[in-house]
Amino acid sequence: NQYTEIQSDPGQIISILSFYPETKITTEKGFEIISKDVIFDNINGVIKSDHETIINDIDGNEIFLSMFNYNRNNNIFFSKGTVKLEDINNNI
């Protein structure tokens, strides 16, 4: 794990937190994200990983991604490459 603090203005600390190798995150809404080399970038409001990621939603569905990038400032979730959804109700 690596933690870096950057001070831009007096009294304001901006940080980047990186987790290696595997990280499991549970969001306040109950989603679970499992990935490697996850970076929390408070400077830009971004949480990301360039590695395979599994997201479990609160209903038990699983989403498999090649990578992900979440910008919490504008609430945009981005992924490119392979995206696979395993729906517990076999709707898709």
N, C-alpha and C positions, 0 to 999 in steps of 0.2 A: 504494500500500500504506500501511496505517496501523497503528501499534502503540501501544497505550495500556497503561501500567502503573499499577496502583492498589495502594497499600500499606495493608493493613488492620491488621495487627499488626506490632510491631517484628520486622523480619527476614523477614516473609512478603510476597512479591510476587504479586499476582494480575494476570493480563493478558488483554487482548482483542486479537486480531490479525485484521485485515481485509485481504482481497486484492481489488483492483479492476483491470481489469474481468474478465478470465478467469483461472481457476485450474485447474490440473491436480494432483490429489493421487493418489499411489500408496500404498496401505496396506501394512502389513507382511505381510498375507495375499495381496497381489497384486491387489487390486481397484483399479480406476482410476476416479476421480471427476472429471468435467469440468463446471465450472459458472462462474457469474459472481457477484461480490460475496459471496464465501464469508467467513463470520465464524467464527473459532475463539475461543470464550468459555471460558477456563479457570476463570472464576468459577463458572459453572454446569455445566461439563463438556459444553458443547454445540458442535457443528459444524453450520452451517446455511447455506442459501442460499434466498432467496425467488424465485429465477430458474430457468429451465429447466436441467435437469441430466441428464447422461448417466453411467451407471455401467456399466463393463465388468467382468465377472467373470473369474475365472481360466480358465474354459472358453471364453471368447470371446463369451458372450451379452451383449447390450446391453439396458439398462433405461433408458427415457426417462421423466423425471419433470417435473412442473410446478414442484416445489420439494422441498426435503428438510430434515429436522431430525434429527440424530443425537445422542442423549444417551449419552455413554460411561459415565456413572456407573451407569446401570441397563440399558445395552446395548439401548436401544430406538431403532429407526429409524422415522421417521414421514414420510409424504408425503400430500398431498391434491391433488385435481385429476386431471389426466390421468396415467395410468401405462400405458406401453406396453413390452412385452417382445419382443425379437427373439431367438428361440432359434436357435442355429446348426444344430440338428438338426431344426428345424421341428416340434417336439413340440406347439406351441400355435399 
